[in-house]
Amino acid sequence: MTRRFAMVVAATAVLIAGCGGAEDDAAPPEDTPPTTAAYEPGPFFGECGSITDAEVQSAFGAGPFAQITRNSVGCQWETVGFGGPGVSFSWYRGSPIGRERAGSELIGRPAKDIEIDGNPGFEAEQGALCEIGVQFGDDFFHWSITYSDQPAARPPCEVGNELATLTVERKQ
């Protein structure tokens, strides 16, 4: 029992020694400004990027939508259910566009730089799928167009650029 008690005391002493005094050394001087950058919000894009269901249907041109989903972060239009041809819009506030671009590249969709009305972004295409991301301050929006395994009615990035351009034109 004495040996166990000695081990506990020794371990506690090591922990206390490791914590003692470090706070004073690590604390920044009081006159040092905070290092957190201020959030630079982008404009308001409205529900579904301010694009109507009819406009999405017209641009996409792949038959009627069987399901349309709207929520606080975006919209999705699907022709035959999950995994089938569809279009989606997402609006990311305070999230880096570079992460979305890197994700596209990581799964085999090389991204190229684009600009819509002076706003930087990216376009990533692979087969019947295209992603368009456009940056505004610390926010960005993202359009994704996929014809899945069905023949594309229009080139997917042509559709994406048309919808992204409308979204930029209608920002508030």
Salt bridges, closest charged atoms under 4 A:
GLU47 OE1 - ARG70 NE 3.43
ASP53 OD1 - ARG70 NH2 2.44
GLU55 OE2 - ARG170 NH2 2.66
GLU100 OE2 - HIS142 NE2 3.51
GLU105 OE2 - ARG101 NE 3.65
ASP113 OD1 - ARG101 NH1 2.55
GLU123 OE2 - LYS112 NZ 3.54
GLU131 OE2 - ARG109 NE 2.71
GLU131 OE1 - HIS142 NE2 2.87
ASP139 OD2 - ARG93 NH1 3.57
GLU158 OE2 - ARG154 NH2 2.89
GLU162 OE1 - ARG154 NH1 2.80
